[in-house]
Amino acid sequence: WGPDPIRCVELAIEWQLVLASAADQEAARSDPLDSVLKSDARLGLDRFRRQLHQYPDAERLLNFLSSRSFTWTDGGGSRYLHGSPRDPAEYLFPEDVYNTRKMATVAASFAETRCFCGHTHVPGVMVQHDDRWDWISAEACGECYEGGLGKWICNAGSVGLPRDGDARAGYVLVDEQTVRFRRVEFDLDRTIEKLKRP
């Protein structure tokens, strides 16, 4: 949820972004998923809810979030979502490439060639080779991945909560079959101070 969740939703509305709603966004609307949220997500969600409670136009923000889909396809062979193509709350960890059964059902759950997700906040690409999968970290890609013939799943990393040991904000730029992993420095101390505010 980051240091400025209200501002983030306002910008998403202003830019008419097509968001792939995360389980966390669903939790912002109701309580059913509260028990499955990790502690850092729980703290962020509680903070967002407190800010929403004081925000004069909270209903508009919640209506926007509730109108977003868990998944979006661009019509050009890519699917975008937060968790896994088979379940928006499911994690796809790098080591899942060794779980043949899991990866077979994940692959069967999307028709597109490319899938972009986050959730684990670990940037890299899962690449299908017939009945097996490989994990290529963003670092091992040399910050650029050229898609092949099979299906692949790209984890874009995280702008606000990277979990790969690199504190910089992470995101990807996509052009057809090419994914470029990017990192951006930001004022970590200022962000921590903002997160300490109610």
C-alpha positions in Angstrom: 0.0 0.0 0.0 3.0 2.3 0.3 3.3 5.7 2.0 0.6 7.4 -0.1 -2.2 4.9 -0.9 -4.9 7.6 -1.3 -2.8 9.5 -3.8 -2.0 6.3 -5.7 -5.7 5.5 -6.1 -6.4 9.1 -7.2 -3.7 8.9 -9.8 -5.0 5.5 -11.0 -8.4 7.1 -11.5 -7.0 10.2 -13.2 -4.9 8.1 -15.6 -7.8 5.6 -16.0 -5.4 2.8 -15.4 -6.5 -0.8 -16.0 -5.5 -2.3 -12.7 -5.1 -6.0 -12.1 -6.7 -6.0 -8.6 -4.7 -7.7 -5.9 -6.1 -9.6 -3.1 -5.1 -6.6 -1.0 -7.4 -4.4 -3.0 -10.3 -6.8 -2.5 -9.5 -6.7 1.2 -9.8 -2.9 1.1 -13.5 -3.4 0.2 -14.4 -6.1 2.7 -12.9 -8.3 5.4 -13.0 -11.9 4.0 -9.3 -12.0 3.1 -8.0 -10.3 6.3 -6.9 -13.6 7.8 -4.6 -14.5 4.9 -2.7 -11.3 4.6 0.9 -11.2 5.6 1.8 -8.9 8.5 3.4 -6.2 6.2 0.3 -6.3 4.0 -1.9 -6.2 7.1 -0.2 -3.1 8.4 -0.5 -1.4 5.1 -4.1 -2.3 4.7 -5.0 -1.1 8.2 -3.2 2.2 7.5 -5.0 2.6 4.2 -8.4 1.9 5.9 -7.6 4.6 8.5 -6.8 7.1 5.8 -9.9 6.2 3.8 -12.1 6.6 6.9 -10.9 10.3 7.1 -11.0 10.9 3.3 -14.1 12.9 2.2 -14.4 11.1 -1.1 -13.6 7.5 0.1 -16.7 6.0 -1.6 -15.4 7.1 -5.1 -12.1 5.5 -4.4 -13.6 2.2 -3.2 -16.0 2.2 -6.2 -13.1 2.6 -8.5 -11.1 -0.3 -6.9 -14.2 -2.5 -6.9 -14.7 -1.9 -10.6 -11.2 -3.2 -11.5 -10.7 -6.8 -12.7 -8.4 -9.3 -11.1 -6.9 -9.9 -14.6 -6.6 -8.0 -17.9 -5.6 -9.1 -21.3 -4.4 -6.7 -23.9 -5.5 -8.6 -27.0 -1.9 -8.9 -28.2 -1.0 -12.1 -26.4 -0.3 -10.8 -22.8 -2.2 -11.2 -19.6 -1.7 -8.9 -16.6 -2.6 -9.7 -13.0 -1.3 -9.6 -9.4 -0.9 -13.2 -8.2 -1.2 -16.2 -10.5 -3.3 -16.7 -13.6 -5.2 -19.4 -11.8 -5.8 -17.6 -8.5 -5.3 -13.8 -7.8 -4.1 -14.6 -4.3 -1.7 -17.4 -5.3 2.1 -16.8 -5.1 4.4 -17.9 -7.8 7.8 -18.3 -6.2 11.0 -18.8 -8.3 11.3 -22.4 -6.8 7.8 -23.2 -8.2 9.5 -24.0 -11.5 10.4 -27.4 -9.9 6.8 -28.1 -9.1 5.7 -29.7 -12.4 2.1 -30.2 -11.3 1.6 -26.7 -10.1 3.3 -25.1 -13.2 1.2 -27.4 -15.5 -2.0 -26.1 -14.0 -0.8 -22.5 -14.0 0.1 -22.8 -17.7 -3.2 -24.3 -18.5 -5.0 -21.4 -16.8 -4.0 -18.8 -19.4 -4.2 -18.9 -23.1 -1.8 -16.0 -23.8 1.9 -16.5 -24.5 3.0 -13.8 -21.9 1.8 -13.3 -18.4 2.9 -10.4 -16.1 2.4 -10.6 -12.4 3.9 -9.5 -9.1 2.8 -10.7 -5.6 6.1 -12.3 -4.6 7.9 -9.0 -5.5 10.8 -11.0 -6.8 11.7 -9.8 -10.4 12.4 -12.4 -13.0 10.9 -14.7 -15.7 9.5 -18.2 -15.6 10.0 -19.8 -19.0 8.2 -22.9 -20.3 10.2 -25.5 -22.2 7.7 -28.2 -23.2 6.8 -29.8 -19.8 9.4 -28.1 -17.7 10.0 -24.5 -16.5 13.1 -22.4 -15.8 13.5 -19.4 -13.5 15.7 -16.5 -14.8 16.2 -13.7 -12.2 16.2 -10.1 -13.5 19.9 -10.0 -12.6 20.6 -13.1 -14.6 18.6 -11.7 -17.6 21.1 -8.9 -17.8 18.1 -6.6 -17.1 16.6 -7.6 -20.5 14.6 -10.8 -21.4 13.8 -11.7 -25.0 10.7 -13.9 -25.1 10.9 -17.3 -26.8 8.3 -19.5 -28.4 6.8 -21.0 -25.3 4.8 -19.4 -22.5 6.5 -17.2 -20.0 5.5 -15.5 -16.8 7.3 -12.2 -15.9 7.3 -11.0 -12.3 7.8 -7.3 -12.5 9.1 -7.0 -9.0 7.8 -4.2 -6.8 8.0 -0.4 -6.7 7.4 -0.2 -3.0 8.3 -3.5 -1.4 11.0 -5.4 -3.3 11.9 -8.8 -1.8 15.0 -9.6 -3.7 17.5 -7.8 -1.5 17.6 -4.7 -3.7 15.8 -1.8 -2.0 15.4 0.2 -5.2 11.9 0.4 -6.8 11.6 -2.2 -9.5 9.4 -2.3 -12.6 9.5 -3.5 -16.2 9.1 -1.9 -19.6 7.6 -4.2 -22.2 7.9 -4.0 -26.0 6.3 -7.0 -27.8 8.6 -9.9 -26.7 11.2 -7.8 -24.9 11.1 -7.1 -21.2 13.4 -4.6 -19.7 13.9 -4.7 -15.9 14.4 -1.3 -14.4 15.5 -0.1 -10.9 15.1 3.4 -9.5 16.6 4.9 -6.4 14.3 6.7 -4.1 14.5 8.5 -0.7 14.1 5.5 1.6 14.4 7.5 4.8 11.7 9.9 3.7 9.5 7.0 2.7 10.0 5.3 6.1 9.1 8.6 7.9 5.9 8.8 5.8 5.0 5.3 6.6 5.2 6.1 10.3 2.4 8.6 10.0 -1.1 7.4 10.8 
